[in-house]
Amino acid sequence: MLNIGILNKFVKYGINTWLRFICSSIDINTLNLIINNNSLSRIEDIYLEAINLIYQNIFINKIIIRIY
């Protein structure tokens, strides 16, 4: 049986690494994931809060993203 905490940390690490790979600079304050308990392959909610984001020479001071 797969532990939900380990899966949650693994997905968070993957998202964090992907964002650092595509952005020149990013400071992630908050990254929250809500994973469905019945189907572990389904993510219900993603909340990302970041500051000082530089993506393709565009500077964003603060960004909040919420995906359902």
CHARMM internal coordinates of N, CA and C (Angstrom, degrees):
IC EDIT
DIST 1 N 1 CA 1.4488
DIST 1 CA 1 C 1.5249
ANGL 1 N 1 CA 1 C 108.41
DIST 1 C 2 N 1.3184
ANGL 1 CA 1 C 2 N 116.03
DIHE 1 N 1 CA 1 C 2 N 135.52
DIST 2 N 2 CA 1.4507
ANGL 1 C 2 N 2 CA 122.27
DIHE 1 CA 1 C 2 N 2 CA -177.54
DIST 2 CA 2 C 1.5218
ANGL 2 N 2 CA 2 C 109.97
DIHE 1 C 2 N 2 CA 2 C -88.19
DIST 2 C 3 N 1.3030
ANGL 2 CA 2 C 3 N 116.80
DIHE 2 N 2 CA 2 C 3 N 132.08
DIST 3 N 3 CA 1.4486
ANGL 2 C 3 N 3 CA 122.36
DIHE 2 CA 2 C 3 N 3 CA 179.69
DIST 3 CA 3 C 1.5305
ANGL 3 N 3 CA 3 C 109.13
DIHE 2 C 3 N 3 CA 3 C -77.64
DIST 3 C 4 N 1.3481
ANGL 3 CA 3 C 4 N 117.20
DIHE 3 N 3 CA 3 C 4 N 131.94
DIST 4 N 4 CA 1.4578
ANGL 3 C 4 N 4 CA 121.52
DIHE 3 CA 3 C 4 N 4 CA -178.28
DIST 4 CA 4 C 1.5266
ANGL 4 N 4 CA 4 C 110.70
DIHE 3 C 4 N 4 CA 4 C -66.50
DIST 4 C 5 N 1.3263
ANGL 4 CA 4 C 5 N 118.35
DIHE 4 N 4 CA 4 C 5 N -34.55
DIST 5 N 5 CA 1.4607
ANGL 4 C 5 N 5 CA 121.44
DIHE 4 CA 4 C 5 N 5 CA 179.45
DIST 5 CA 5 C 1.5152
ANGL 5 N 5 CA 5 C 112.50
DIHE 4 C 5 N 5 CA 5 C -63.52
DIST 5 C 6 N 1.3225
ANGL 5 CA 5 C 6 N 116.49
DIHE 5 N 5 CA 5 C 6 N -40.43
DIST 6 N 6 CA 1.4619
ANGL 5 C 6 N 6 CA 120.34
DIHE 5 CA 5 C 6 N 6 CA 178.79
DIST 6 CA 6 C 1.5192
ANGL 6 N 6 CA 6 C 110.24
DIHE 5 C 6 N 6 CA 6 C -68.07
DIST 6 C 7 N 1.3283
ANGL 6 CA 6 C 7 N 116.91
DIHE 6 N 6 CA 6 C 7 N -41.67
DIST 7 N 7 CA 1.4599
ANGL 6 C 7 N 7 CA 121.31
DIHE 6 CA 6 C 7 N 7 CA 177.96
DIST 7 CA 7 C 1.5225
ANGL 7 N 7 CA 7 C 110.85
DIHE 6 C 7 N 7 CA 7 C -63.20
DIST 7 C 8 N 1.3206
ANGL 7 CA 7 C 8 N 117.01
DIHE 7 N 7 CA 7 C 8 N -41.82
DIST 8 N 8 CA 1.4570
ANGL 7 C 8 N 8 CA 122.27
DIHE 7 CA 7 C 8 N 8 CA 179.23
DIST 8 CA 8 C 1.5271
ANGL 8 N 8 CA 8 C 110.72
DIHE 7 C 8 N 8 CA 8 C -61.44
DIST 8 C 9 N 1.3263
ANGL 8 CA 8 C 9 N 117.81
DIHE 8 N 8 CA 8 C 9 N -45.59
DIST 9 N 9 CA 1.4617
ANGL 8 C 9 N 9 CA 121.61
DIHE 8 CA 8 C 9 N 9 CA 179.24
DIST 9 CA 9 C 1.5162
ANGL 9 N 9 CA 9 C 111.48
DIHE 8 C 9 N 9 CA 9 C -65.47
DIST 9 C 10 N 1.3316
ANGL 9 CA 9 C 10 N 117.10
DIHE 9 N 9 CA 9 C 10 N -38.74
DIST 10 N 10 CA 1.4594
ANGL 9 C 10 N 10 CA 120.98
DIHE 9 CA 9 C 10 N 10 CA 179.70
DIST 10 CA 10 C 1.5295
ANGL 10 N 10 CA 10 C 111.46
DIHE 9 C 10 N 10 CA 10 C -65.15
DIST 10 C 11 N 1.3250
ANGL 10 CA 10 C 11 N 117.64
DIHE 10 N 10 CA 10 C 11 N -42.28
DIST 11 N 11 CA 1.4654
ANGL 10 C 11 N 11 CA 121.32
DIHE 10 CA 10 C 11 N 11 CA 179.34
DIST 11 CA 11 C 1.5227
ANGL 11 N 11 CA 11 C 110.27
DIHE 10 C 11 N 11 CA 11 C -68.80
DIST 11 C 12 N 1.3334
ANGL 11 CA 11 C 12 N 117.55
DIHE 11 N 11 CA 11 C 12 N -40.97
DIST 12 N 12 CA 1.4646
ANGL 11 C 12 N 12 CA 120.87
DIHE 11 CA 11 C 12 N 12 CA 176.84
DIST 12 CA 12 C 1.5262
ANGL 12 N 12 CA 12 C 110.90
DIHE 11 C 12 N 12 CA 12 C -60.65
DIST 12 C 13 N 1.3236
ANGL 12 CA 12 C 13 N 117.22
DIHE 12 N 12 CA 12 C 13 N -43.07
DIST 13 N 13 CA 1.4563
ANGL 12 C 13 N 13 CA 121.16
DIHE 12 CA 12 C 13 N 13 CA 179.48
DIST 13 CA 13 C 1.5357
ANGL 13 N 13 CA 13 C 110.31
DIHE 12 C 13 N 13 CA 13 C -64.16
DIST 13 C 14 N 1.3197
ANGL 13 CA 13 C 14 N 117.38
DIHE 13 N 13 CA 13 C 14 N -39.27
DIST 14 N 14 CA 1.4626
ANGL 13 C 14 N 14 CA 120.76
DIHE 13 CA 13 C 14 N 14 CA 178.15
DIST 14 CA 14 C 1.5174
ANGL 14 N 14 CA 14 C 112.63
DIHE 13 C 14 N 14 CA 14 C -65.05
DIST 14 C 15 N 1.3350
ANGL 14 CA 14 C 15 N 117.45
DIHE 14 N 14 CA 14 C 15 N -43.28
DIST 15 N 15 CA 1.4638
ANGL 14 C 15 N 15 CA 121.09
DIHE 14 CA 14 C 15 N 15 CA 177.99
DIST 15 CA 15 C 1.5181
ANGL 15 N 15 CA 15 C 110.57
DIHE 14 C 15 N 15 CA 15 C -65.87
DIST 15 C 16 N 1.3184
ANGL 15 CA 15 C 16 N 116.68
DIHE 15 N 15 CA 15 C 16 N -42.49
DIST 16 N 16 CA 1.4611
ANGL 15 C 16 N 16 CA 121.73
DIHE 15 CA 15 C 16 N 16 CA 178.79
DIST 16 CA 16 C 1.5250
ANGL 16 N 16 CA 16 C 110.73
DIHE 15 C 16 N 16 CA 16 C -61.15
DIST 16 C 17 N 1.3154
ANGL 16 CA 16 C 17 N 117.95
DIHE 16 N 16 CA 16 C 17 N -45.33
DIST 17 N 17 CA 1.4642
ANGL 16 C 17 N 17 CA 122.12
DIHE 16 CA 16 C 17 N 17 CA 179.80
DIST 17 CA 17 C 1.5197
ANGL 17 N 17 CA 17 C 110.81
DIHE 16 C 17 N 17 CA 17 C -65.38
DIST 17 C 18 N 1.3331
ANGL 17 CA 17 C 18 N 117.88
DIHE 17 N 17 CA 17 C 18 N -41.97
DIST 18 N 18 CA 1.4634
ANGL 17 C 18 N 18 CA 121.45
DIHE 17 CA 17 C 18 N 18 CA 179.96
DIST 18 CA 18 C 1.5282
ANGL 18 N 18 CA 18 C 110.93
DIHE 17 C 18 N 18 CA 18 C -63.08
DIST 18 C 19 N 1.3511
ANGL 18 CA 18 C 19 N 117.41
DIHE 18 N 18 CA 18 C 19 N -43.12
DIST 19 N 19 CA 1.4602
ANGL 18 C 19 N 19 CA 120.60
DIHE 18 CA 18 C 19 N 19 CA 179.09
DIST 19 CA 19 C 1.5251
ANGL 19 N 19 CA 19 C 111.43
DIHE 18 C 19 N 19 CA 19 C -64.59
DIST 19 C 20 N 1.3225
ANGL 19 CA 19 C 20 N 117.20
DIHE 19 N 19 CA 19 C 20 N -39.91
DIST 20 N 20 CA 1.4707
ANGL 19 C 20 N 20 CA 119.94
DIHE 19 CA 19 C 20 N 20 CA 178.35
DIST 20 CA 20 C 1.5271
ANGL 20 N 20 CA 20 C 111.54
DIHE 19 C 20 N 20 CA 20 C -68.73
DIST 20 C 21 N 1.3197
ANGL 20 CA 20 C 21 N 117.09
DIHE 20 N 20 CA 20 C 21 N -26.85
DIST 21 N 21 CA 1.4601
ANGL 20 C 21 N 21 CA 121.57
DIHE 20 CA 20 C 21 N 21 CA 179.58
DIST 21 CA 21 C 1.5290
ANGL 21 N 21 CA 21 C 111.49
DIHE 20 C 21 N 21 CA 21 C -74.74
DIST 21 C 22 N 1.3372
ANGL 21 CA 21 C 22 N 118.17
DIHE 21 N 21 CA 21 C 22 N -40.48
DIST 22 N 22 CA 1.4651
ANGL 21 C 22 N 22 CA 120.21
DIHE 21 CA 21 C 22 N 22 CA -175.50
DIST 22 CA 22 C 1.5250
ANGL 22 N 22 CA 22 C 112.85
DIHE 21 C 22 N 22 CA 22 C -88.17
DIST 22 C 23 N 1.3351
ANGL 22 CA 22 C 23 N 118.85
DIHE 22 N 22 CA 22 C 23 N -16.99
DIST 23 N 23 CA 1.4626
ANGL 22 C 23 N 23 CA 122.14
DIHE 22 CA 22 C 23 N 23 CA -178.91
DIST 23 CA 23 C 1.5216
ANGL 23 N 23 CA 23 C 109.96
DIHE 22 C 23 N 23 CA 23 C -105.01
DIST 23 C 24 N 1.3295
ANGL 23 CA 23 C 24 N 115.34
DIHE 23 N 23 CA 23 C 24 N 145.97
DIST 24 N 24 CA 1.4634
ANGL 23 C 24 N 24 CA 119.46
DIHE 23 CA 23 C 24 N 24 CA 175.28
DIST 24 CA 24 C 1.5206
ANGL 24 N 24 CA 24 C 110.75
DIHE 23 C 24 N 24 CA 24 C -69.16
DIST 24 C 25 N 1.3355
ANGL 24 CA 24 C 25 N 116.16
DIHE 24 N 24 CA 24 C 25 N -38.39
DIST 25 N 25 CA 1.4595
ANGL 24 C 25 N 25 CA 121.18
DIHE 24 CA 24 C 25 N 25 CA 179.40
DIST 25 CA 25 C 1.5267
ANGL 25 N 25 CA 25 C 108.51
DIHE 24 C 25 N 25 CA 25 C -151.05
DIST 25 C 26 N 1.3254
ANGL 25 CA 25 C 26 N 116.37
DIHE 25 N 25 CA 25 C 26 N 139.17
DIST 26 N 26 CA 1.4625
ANGL 25 C 26 N 26 CA 121.55
DIHE 25 CA 25 C 26 N 26 CA 176.31
DIST 26 CA 26 C 1.5188
ANGL 26 N 26 CA 26 C 108.78
DIHE 25 C 26 N 26 CA 26 C -158.03
DIST 26 C 27 N 1.3318
ANGL 26 CA 26 C 27 N 115.66
DIHE 26 N 26 CA 26 C 27 N 137.59
DIST 27 N 27 CA 1.4626
ANGL 26 C 27 N 27 CA 122.58
DIHE 26 CA 26 C 27 N 27 CA 173.83
DIST 27 CA 27 C 1.5231
ANGL 27 N 27 CA 27 C 107.07
DIHE 26 C 27 N 27 CA 27 C -118.31
DIST 27 C 28 N 1.3263
ANGL 27 CA 27 C 28 N 116.74
DIHE 27 N 27 CA 27 C 28 N 106.16
DIST 28 N 28 CA 1.4511
ANGL 27 C 28 N 28 CA 121.83
DIHE 27 CA 27 C 28 N 28 CA -177.45
DIST 28 CA 28 C 1.5194
ANGL 28 N 28 CA 28 C 109.21
DIHE 27 C 28 N 28 CA 28 C -87.10
DIST 28 C 29 N 1.3412
ANGL 28 CA 28 C 29 N 116.20
DIHE 28 N 28 CA 28 C 29 N 119.32
DIST 29 N 29 CA 1.4617
ANGL 28 C 29 N 29 CA 121.00
DIHE 28 CA 28 C 29 N 29 CA 176.99
DIST 29 CA 29 C 1.5178
ANGL 29 N 29 CA 29 C 110.69
DIHE 28 C 29 N 29 CA 29 C -85.69
DIST 29 C 30 N 1.3353
ANGL 29 CA 29 C 30 N 117.04
DIHE 29 N 29 CA 29 C 30 N -49.67
DIST 30 N 30 CA 1.4529
ANGL 29 C 30 N 30 CA 121.39
DIHE 29 CA 29 C 30 N 30 CA -174.60
DIST 30 CA 30 C 1.5180
ANGL 30 N 30 CA 30 C 109.59
DIHE 29 C 30 N 30 CA 30 C -137.00
DIST 30 C 31 N 1.3277
ANGL 30 CA 30 C 31 N 115.33
DIHE 30 N 30 CA 30 C 31 N 134.37
DIST 31 N 31 CA 1.4584
ANGL 30 C 31 N 31 CA 122.13
DIHE 30 CA 30 C 31 N 31 CA 172.19
DIST 31 CA 31 C 1.5162
ANGL 31 N 31 CA 31 C 106.99
DIHE 30 C 31 N 31 CA 31 C -139.19
DIST 31 C 32 N 1.3380
ANGL 31 CA 31 C 32 N 116.22
DIHE 31 N 31 CA 31 C 32 N 107.06
DIST 32 N 32 CA 1.4585
ANGL 31 C 32 N 32 CA 121.78
DIHE 31 CA 31 C 32 N 32 CA -178.65
DIST 32 CA 32 C 1.5185
ANGL 32 N 32 CA 32 C 109.37
DIHE 31 C 32 N 32 CA 32 C -116.07
DIST 32 C 33 N 1.3294
ANGL 32 CA 32 C 33 N 115.94
DIHE 32 N 32 CA 32 C 33 N 137.17
DIST 33 N 33 CA 1.4572
ANGL 32 C 33 N 33 CA 122.96
DIHE 32 CA 32 C 33 N 33 CA 176.71
DIST 33 CA 33 C 1.5129
ANGL 33 N 33 CA 33 C 109.12
DIHE 32 C 33 N 33 CA 33 C -124.44
DIST 33 C 34 N 1.3239
ANGL 33 CA 33 C 34 N 115.57
DIHE 33 N 33 CA 33 C 34 N 140.04
DIST 34 N 34 CA 1.4611
ANGL 33 C 34 N 34 CA 120.63
DIHE 33 CA 33 C 34 N 34 CA 172.23
DIST 34 CA 34 C 1.5145
ANGL 34 N 34 CA 34 C 106.16
DIHE 33 C 34 N 34 CA 34 C -119.04
DIST 34 C 35 N 1.3389
ANGL 34 CA 34 C 35 N 115.78
DIHE 34 N 34 CA 34 C 35 N 115.02
DIST 35 N 35 CA 1.4612
ANGL 34 C 35 N 35 CA 122.58
DIHE 34 CA 34 C 35 N 35 CA -177.46
DIST 35 CA 35 C 1.5199
ANGL 35 N 35 CA 35 C 108.84
DIHE 34 C 35 N 35 CA 35 C -102.53
DIST 35 C 36 N 1.3287
ANGL 35 CA 35 C 36 N 116.25
DIHE 35 N 35 CA 35 C 36 N 138.15
DIST 36 N 36 CA 1.4627
ANGL 35 C 36 N 36 CA 122.15
DIHE 35 CA 35 C 36 N 36 CA 178.79
DIST 36 CA 36 C 1.5214
ANGL 36 N 36 CA 36 C 109.13
DIHE 35 C 36 N 36 CA 36 C -65.96
DIST 36 C 37 N 1.3275
ANGL 36 CA 36 C 37 N 117.03
DIHE 36 N 36 CA 36 C 37 N 129.78
DIST 37 N 37 CA 1.4624
ANGL 36 C 37 N 37 CA 121.92
DIHE 36 CA 36 C 37 N 37 CA -179.05
DIST 37 CA 37 C 1.5190
ANGL 37 N 37 CA 37 C 112.16
DIHE 36 C 37 N 37 CA 37 C -71.74
DIST 37 C 38 N 1.3279
ANGL 37 CA 37 C 38 N 117.81
DIHE 37 N 37 CA 37 C 38 N -32.57
DIST 38 N 38 CA 1.4582
ANGL 37 C 38 N 38 CA 120.89
DIHE 37 CA 37 C 38 N 38 CA -178.82
DIST 38 CA 38 C 1.5235
ANGL 38 N 38 CA 38 C 112.12
DIHE 37 C 38 N 38 CA 38 C -74.60
DIST 38 C 39 N 1.3193
ANGL 38 CA 38 C 39 N 116.40
DIHE 38 N 38 CA 38 C 39 N -43.36
DIST 39 N 39 CA 1.4624
ANGL 38 C 39 N 39 CA 121.73
DIHE 38 CA 38 C 39 N 39 CA 179.67
DIST 39 CA 39 C 1.5217
ANGL 39 N 39 CA 39 C 108.16
DIHE 38 C 39 N 39 CA 39 C -120.01
DIST 39 C 40 N 1.3126
ANGL 39 CA 39 C 40 N 118.21
DIHE 39 N 39 CA 39 C 40 N 103.45
DIST 40 N 40 CA 1.4654
ANGL 39 C 40 N 40 CA 121.44
DIHE 39 CA 39 C 40 N 40 CA -174.94
DIST 40 CA 40 C 1.5246
ANGL 40 N 40 CA 40 C 112.76
DIHE 39 C 40 N 40 CA 40 C -67.25
DIST 40 C 41 N 1.3269
ANGL 40 CA 40 C 41 N 118.26
DIHE 40 N 40 CA 40 C 41 N -14.24
DIST 41 N 41 CA 1.4571
ANGL 40 C 41 N 41 CA 120.13
DIHE 40 CA 40 C 41 N 41 CA -179.57
DIST 41 CA 41 C 1.5288
ANGL 41 N 41 CA 41 C 112.23
DIHE 40 C 41 N 41 CA 41 C -86.67
DIST 41 C 42 N 1.3370
ANGL 41 CA 41 C 42 N 117.70
DIHE 41 N 41 CA 41 C 42 N 2.06
DIST 42 N 42 CA 1.4590
ANGL 41 C 42 N 42 CA 121.17
DIHE 41 CA 41 C 42 N 42 CA -176.46
DIST 42 CA 42 C 1.5214
ANGL 42 N 42 CA 42 C 110.65
DIHE 41 C 42 N 42 CA 42 C -113.16
DIST 42 C 43 N 1.3322
ANGL 42 CA 42 C 43 N 116.40
DIHE 42 N 42 CA 42 C 43 N 125.12
DIST 43 N 43 CA 1.4567
ANGL 42 C 43 N 43 CA 122.69
DIHE 42 CA 42 C 43 N 43 CA 176.18
DIST 43 CA 43 C 1.5227
ANGL 43 N 43 CA 43 C 107.50
DIHE 42 C 43 N 43 CA 43 C -97.60
DIST 43 C 44 N 1.3229
ANGL 43 CA 43 C 44 N 116.94
DIHE 43 N 43 CA 43 C 44 N 123.06
DIST 44 N 44 CA 1.4633
ANGL 43 C 44 N 44 CA 121.94
DIHE 43 CA 43 C 44 N 44 CA -177.16
DIST 44 CA 44 C 1.5236
ANGL 44 N 44 CA 44 C 112.09
DIHE 43 C 44 N 44 CA 44 C -81.74
DIST 44 C 45 N 1.3321
ANGL 44 CA 44 C 45 N 118.37
DIHE 44 N 44 CA 44 C 45 N -41.07
DIST 45 N 45 CA 1.4522
ANGL 44 C 45 N 45 CA 121.60
DIHE 44 CA 44 C 45 N 45 CA -171.58
DIST 45 CA 45 C 1.5260
ANGL 45 N 45 CA 45 C 109.48
DIHE 44 C 45 N 45 CA 45 C -150.24
DIST 45 C 46 N 1.3359
ANGL 45 CA 45 C 46 N 115.92
DIHE 45 N 45 CA 45 C 46 N 138.27
DIST 46 N 46 CA 1.4671
ANGL 45 C 46 N 46 CA 122.04
DIHE 45 CA 45 C 46 N 46 CA 174.11
DIST 46 CA 46 C 1.5253
ANGL 46 N 46 CA 46 C 107.36
DIHE 45 C 46 N 46 CA 46 C -126.69
DIST 46 C 47 N 1.3247
ANGL 46 CA 46 C 47 N 116.47
DIHE 46 N 46 CA 46 C 47 N 129.74
DIST 47 N 47 CA 1.4578
ANGL 46 C 47 N 47 CA 122.52
DIHE 46 CA 46 C 47 N 47 CA 177.10
DIST 47 CA 47 C 1.5210
ANGL 47 N 47 CA 47 C 107.78
DIHE 46 C 47 N 47 CA 47 C -125.50
DIST 47 C 48 N 1.3321
ANGL 47 CA 47 C 48 N 116.41
DIHE 47 N 47 CA 47 C 48 N 122.04
DIST 48 N 48 CA 1.4630
ANGL 47 C 48 N 48 CA 122.35
DIHE 47 CA 47 C 48 N 48 CA -178.45
DIST 48 CA 48 C 1.5140
ANGL 48 N 48 CA 48 C 108.72
DIHE 47 C 48 N 48 CA 48 C -127.56
DIST 48 C 49 N 1.3222
ANGL 48 CA 48 C 49 N 115.39
DIHE 48 N 48 CA 48 C 49 N 129.79
DIST 49 N 49 CA 1.4572
ANGL 48 C 49 N 49 CA 121.76
DIHE 48 CA 48 C 49 N 49 CA 174.52
DIST 49 CA 49 C 1.5226
ANGL 49 N 49 CA 49 C 107.34
DIHE 48 C 49 N 49 CA 49 C -127.81
DIST 49 C 50 N 1.3394
ANGL 49 CA 49 C 50 N 116.28
DIHE 49 N 49 CA 49 C 50 N 122.73
DIST 50 N 50 CA 1.4603
ANGL 49 C 50 N 50 CA 121.10
DIHE 49 CA 49 C 50 N 50 CA -176.55
DIST 50 CA 50 C 1.5238
ANGL 50 N 50 CA 50 C 109.94
DIHE 49 C 50 N 50 CA 50 C -138.89
DIST 50 C 51 N 1.3367
ANGL 50 CA 50 C 51 N 115.22
DIHE 50 N 50 CA 50 C 51 N 155.21
DIST 51 N 51 CA 1.4617
ANGL 50 C 51 N 51 CA 121.35
DIHE 50 CA 50 C 51 N 51 CA 176.47
DIST 51 CA 51 C 1.5173
ANGL 51 N 51 CA 51 C 108.51
DIHE 50 C 51 N 51 CA 51 C -128.74
DIST 51 C 52 N 1.3254
ANGL 51 CA 51 C 52 N 115.13
DIHE 51 N 51 CA 51 C 52 N 161.81
DIST 52 N 52 CA 1.4607
ANGL 51 C 52 N 52 CA 123.79
DIHE 51 CA 51 C 52 N 52 CA 177.17
DIST 52 CA 52 C 1.5306
ANGL 52 N 52 CA 52 C 111.90
DIHE 51 C 52 N 52 CA 52 C 51.41
DIST 52 C 53 N 1.3080
ANGL 52 CA 52 C 53 N 115.70
DIHE 52 N 52 CA 52 C 53 N 56.53
DIST 53 N 53 CA 1.4536
ANGL 52 C 53 N 53 CA 123.06
DIHE 52 CA 52 C 53 N 53 CA -178.96
DIST 53 CA 53 C 1.5198
ANGL 53 N 53 CA 53 C 109.60
DIHE 52 C 53 N 53 CA 53 C -92.77
DIST 53 C 54 N 1.3208
ANGL 53 CA 53 C 54 N 117.40
DIHE 53 N 53 CA 53 C 54 N 128.01
DIST 54 N 54 CA 1.4592
ANGL 53 C 54 N 54 CA 122.45
DIHE 53 CA 53 C 54 N 54 CA 173.99
DIST 54 CA 54 C 1.5178
ANGL 54 N 54 CA 54 C 107.36
DIHE 53 C 54 N 54 CA 54 C -122.27
DIST 54 C 55 N 1.3451
ANGL 54 CA 54 C 55 N 115.13
DIHE 54 N 54 CA 54 C 55 N 114.02
DIST 55 N 55 CA 1.4606
ANGL 54 C 55 N 55 CA 121.94
DIHE 54 CA 54 C 55 N 55 CA -178.88
DIST 55 CA 55 C 1.5183
ANGL 55 N 55 CA 55 C 108.18
DIHE 54 C 55 N 55 CA 55 C -130.55
DIST 55 C 56 N 1.3127
ANGL 55 CA 55 C 56 N 117.93
DIHE 55 N 55 CA 55 C 56 N 116.37
DIST 56 N 56 CA 1.4603
ANGL 55 C 56 N 56 CA 125.19
DIHE 55 CA 55 C 56 N 56 CA -179.40
DIST 56 CA 56 C 1.5306
ANGL 56 N 56 CA 56 C 111.18
DIHE 55 C 56 N 56 CA 56 C 50.40
DIST 56 C 57 N 1.3281
ANGL 56 CA 56 C 57 N 116.03
DIHE 56 N 56 CA 56 C 57 N 50.88
DIST 57 N 57 CA 1.4646
ANGL 56 C 57 N 57 CA 125.30
DIHE 56 CA 56 C 57 N 57 CA 178.33
DIST 57 CA 57 C 1.5233
ANGL 57 N 57 CA 57 C 113.69
DIHE 56 C 57 N 57 CA 57 C 62.49
DIST 57 C 58 N 1.3146
ANGL 57 CA 57 C 58 N 118.22
DIHE 57 N 57 CA 57 C 58 N 22.39
DIST 58 N 58 CA 1.4563
ANGL 57 C 58 N 58 CA 123.27
DIHE 57 CA 57 C 58 N 58 CA 173.22
DIST 58 CA 58 C 1.5224
ANGL 58 N 58 CA 58 C 106.76
DIHE 57 C 58 N 58 CA 58 C -110.23
DIST 58 C 59 N 1.3321
ANGL 58 CA 58 C 59 N 116.41
DIHE 58 N 58 CA 58 C 59 N 123.67
DIST 59 N 59 CA 1.4588
ANGL 58 C 59 N 59 CA 121.47
DIHE 58 CA 58 C 59 N 59 CA -178.98
DIST 59 CA 59 C 1.5226
ANGL 59 N 59 CA 59 C 109.36
DIHE 58 C 59 N 59 CA 59 C -97.30
DIST 59 C 60 N 1.3253
ANGL 59 CA 59 C 60 N 117.18
DIHE 59 N 59 CA 59 C 60 N 127.02
DIST 60 N 60 CA 1.4612
ANGL 59 C 60 N 60 CA 123.41
DIHE 59 CA 59 C 60 N 60 CA 176.73
DIST 60 CA 60 C 1.5192
ANGL 60 N 60 CA 60 C 106.77
DIHE 59 C 60 N 60 CA 60 C -121.11
DIST 60 C 61 N 1.3309
ANGL 60 CA 60 C 61 N 116.10
DIHE 60 N 60 CA 60 C 61 N 121.99
DIST 61 N 61 CA 1.4545
ANGL 60 C 61 N 61 CA 121.24
DIHE 60 CA 60 C 61 N 61 CA -176.23
DIST 61 CA 61 C 1.5259
ANGL 61 N 61 CA 61 C 112.05
DIHE 60 C 61 N 61 CA 61 C -68.80
DIST 61 C 62 N 1.3308
ANGL 61 CA 61 C 62 N 117.19
DIHE 61 N 61 CA 61 C 62 N -49.28
DIST 62 N 62 CA 1.4664
ANGL 61 C 62 N 62 CA 121.27
DIHE 61 CA 61 C 62 N 62 CA -179.33
DIST 62 CA 62 C 1.5195
ANGL 62 N 62 CA 62 C 108.29
DIHE 61 C 62 N 62 CA 62 C -146.21
DIST 62 C 63 N 1.3398
ANGL 62 CA 62 C 63 N 115.77
DIHE 62 N 62 CA 62 C 63 N 137.43
DIST 63 N 63 CA 1.4559
ANGL 62 C 63 N 63 CA 120.76
DIHE 62 CA 62 C 63 N 63 CA 179.80
DIST 63 CA 63 C 1.5334
ANGL 63 N 63 CA 63 C 108.72
DIHE 62 C 63 N 63 CA 63 C -138.59
DIST 63 C 64 N 1.3248
ANGL 63 CA 63 C 64 N 114.95
DIHE 63 N 63 CA 63 C 64 N 138.37
DIST 64 N 64 CA 1.4542
ANGL 63 C 64 N 64 CA 121.94
DIHE 63 CA 63 C 64 N 64 CA 175.36
DIST 64 CA 64 C 1.5188
ANGL 64 N 64 CA 64 C 107.00
DIHE 63 C 64 N 64 CA 64 C -126.12
DIST 64 C 65 N 1.3365
ANGL 64 CA 64 C 65 N 116.37
DIHE 64 N 64 CA 64 C 65 N 124.17
DIST 65 N 65 CA 1.4583
ANGL 64 C 65 N 65 CA 122.17
DIHE 64 CA 64 C 65 N 65 CA -178.79
DIST 65 CA 65 C 1.5126
ANGL 65 N 65 CA 65 C 108.03
DIHE 64 C 65 N 65 CA 65 C -123.52
DIST 65 C 66 N 1.3314
ANGL 65 CA 65 C 66 N 116.06
DIHE 65 N 65 CA 65 C 66 N 130.47
DIST 66 N 66 CA 1.4633
ANGL 65 C 66 N 66 CA 121.35
DIHE 65 CA 65 C 66 N 66 CA 176.96
DIST 66 CA 66 C 1.5293
ANGL 66 N 66 CA 66 C 106.67
DIHE 65 C 66 N 66 CA 66 C -130.17
DIST 66 C 67 N 1.3253
ANGL 66 CA 66 C 67 N 115.89
DIHE 66 N 66 CA 66 C 67 N 122.34
DIST 67 N 67 CA 1.4634
ANGL 66 C 67 N 67 CA 122.19
DIHE 66 CA 66 C 67 N 67 CA -177.57
DIST 67 CA 67 C 1.5245
ANGL 67 N 67 CA 67 C 107.54
DIHE 66 C 67 N 67 CA 67 C -120.49
DIST 67 C 68 N 1.3150
ANGL 67 CA 67 C 68 N 116.38
DIHE 67 N 67 CA 67 C 68 N 131.25
DIST 68 N 68 CA 1.4569
ANGL 67 C 68 N 68 CA 122.38
DIHE 67 CA 67 C 68 N 68 CA 177.49
DIST 68 CA 68 C 1.5106
ANGL 68 N 68 CA 68 C 109.20
DIHE 67 C 68 N 68 CA 68 C -103.20
END
COOR INIT
IC SEED 1 N 1 CA 1 C
IC BUILD
